[in-house]
Amino acid sequence: MVIIDELHGKTVAVGTPKFLTPTITARDLIRARVELELENATSGNAPVIPGELEQRLNGYRPAPDEFMMFQRGPQGSICRETDALIAIAEAGFVTNRYFLLIDDRQVETLDDQIDLAATTEAVFLLLTPLQGG
């Protein structure tokens, strides 16, 4: 299985998670996605985030093609604690902030089962609000 981010019509492969069982839940996949993002961030493969002082002075505006689905914490703060990020990611899924597609099939709940033997691609599709709505 390959995890892919899709934002503004562009796709980026995030990585290939390793699971110990042949069947997982969407919750397990979201956890793996968050862990891959943190791994990428610490290995230098993630976008550079302005420091706290710079953000306070100038605000933080991600580039249009920046893939950081789960690094924004409450009130826009940067969050790097795994459990907090997983909670944010799960809340985003439940509130339809993003969709999760498994081989073009939409996952509807955190407890939906995913058969890894039959799955090749997981797409996290981030939704962006329309102007004025």
C-alpha positions as CSV (number, residue, x, y, z in Angstrom):
1,M,0.0,0.0,0.0
2,V,1.2,3.5,-0.8
3,I,-0.2,6.6,1.0
4,I,-0.8,9.6,-1.3
5,D,-1.8,13.2,-0.5
6,E,-3.9,15.0,-3.0
7,L,-4.2,18.8,-2.8
8,H,-5.1,21.3,-5.5
9,G,-5.0,18.6,-8.2
10,K,-1.4,17.6,-7.3
11,T,-0.5,14.2,-5.7
12,V,2.5,13.4,-3.6
13,A,3.5,10.0,-2.3
14,V,3.9,10.2,1.5
15,G,5.3,6.7,2.0
16,T,4.5,3.1,2.5
17,P,3.4,2.1,6.1
18,K,4.2,-1.3,7.5
19,F,1.3,-3.1,9.2
20,L,1.5,-6.4,11.2
21,T,-2.0,-7.6,10.3
22,P,-3.6,-8.2,6.9
23,T,-6.7,-6.1,7.9
24,I,-6.7,-2.7,9.5
25,T,-9.2,0.0,10.3
26,A,-9.2,3.6,8.9
27,R,-8.1,4.7,12.3
28,D,-5.0,2.5,12.0
29,L,-4.3,4.0,8.6
30,I,-4.7,7.6,9.8
31,R,-2.3,6.8,12.7
32,A,0.3,5.4,10.2
33,R,-0.2,8.5,8.0
34,V,0.5,10.8,10.8
35,E,3.6,8.9,11.9
36,L,4.9,9.0,8.3
37,E,4.4,12.7,8.1
38,L,6.3,13.2,11.4
39,E,9.0,10.9,10.1
40,N,9.2,12.9,6.9
41,A,9.3,16.1,8.9
42,T,12.2,15.0,11.0
43,S,14.2,13.6,8.1
44,G,14.1,16.9,6.2
45,N,11.5,15.8,3.6
46,A,8.8,18.2,4.8
47,P,8.4,21.9,4.0
48,V,10.2,24.3,6.3
49,I,7.9,25.8,8.9
50,P,8.5,29.4,10.1
51,G,9.6,29.6,13.7
52,E,7.2,30.7,16.5
53,L,8.5,34.3,16.5
54,E,8.2,34.7,12.7
55,Q,4.7,33.2,12.8
56,R,3.6,35.6,15.6
57,L,4.9,38.6,13.7
58,N,3.9,37.6,10.1
59,G,1.4,34.9,10.5
60,Y,1.7,31.6,8.8
61,R,0.6,31.1,5.2
62,P,1.4,27.7,3.7
63,A,2.3,27.7,0.0
64,P,-0.6,26.4,-2.2
65,D,1.2,23.2,-2.9
66,E,2.4,22.5,0.7
67,F,1.4,19.1,2.0
68,M,1.0,19.3,5.8
69,M,-2.4,17.8,6.5
70,F,-2.0,17.2,10.2
71,Q,0.7,19.5,11.6
72,R,-1.7,22.4,12.5
73,G,-2.8,22.2,16.1
74,P,-5.6,24.0,18.0
75,Q,-5.7,27.7,17.3
76,G,-3.3,27.2,14.4
77,S,-0.3,26.3,16.5
78,I,2.3,23.9,15.3
79,C,1.9,20.5,17.0
80,R,4.4,17.7,16.8
81,E,3.1,15.3,19.5
82,T,2.0,12.1,17.9
83,D,-1.1,11.5,20.0
84,A,-2.3,15.1,19.6
85,L,-1.7,14.9,15.8
86,I,-3.6,11.7,15.6
87,A,-6.6,13.2,17.5
88,I,-6.5,16.2,15.2
89,A,-6.4,13.9,12.1
90,E,-9.3,11.8,13.4
91,A,-11.4,14.8,14.1
92,G,-10.6,16.2,10.6
93,F,-11.8,12.9,9.1
94,V,-15.0,12.8,11.2
95,T,-15.8,16.4,10.3
96,N,-15.1,15.8,6.6
97,R,-12.1,18.1,6.5
98,Y,-10.6,15.5,4.2
99,F,-11.7,12.3,2.6
100,L,-9.9,8.9,2.6
101,L,-10.1,6.9,-0.5
102,I,-8.9,3.3,-0.7
103,D,-8.4,2.3,-4.3
104,D,-11.1,4.9,-5.4
105,R,-13.5,3.7,-2.7
106,Q,-14.4,6.3,0.0
107,V,-14.0,5.2,3.6
108,E,-16.9,6.5,5.7
109,T,-16.0,5.8,9.3
110,L,-12.9,5.4,11.5
111,D,-13.8,1.8,12.1
112,D,-14.2,0.7,8.4
113,Q,-12.1,-2.3,7.7
114,I,-9.4,-2.2,5.1
115,D,-8.1,-5.4,3.5
116,L,-4.4,-4.8,2.9
117,A,-4.0,-7.8,0.5
118,A,-6.5,-6.2,-1.9
119,T,-5.4,-2.6,-1.4
120,T,-2.8,-0.8,-3.4
121,E,-3.4,2.9,-2.8
122,A,-4.7,5.1,0.0
123,V,-5.5,8.7,-1.0
124,F,-6.0,11.5,1.6
125,L,-8.0,14.1,-0.3
126,L,-7.8,17.5,1.5
127,L,-10.8,19.7,1.0
128,T,-10.4,23.5,0.8
129,P,-13.4,25.8,1.5
130,L,-14.8,27.8,-1.3
131,Q,-14.4,31.6,-1.2
132,G,-17.1,33.1,1.0
133,G,-18.5,29.8,2.2
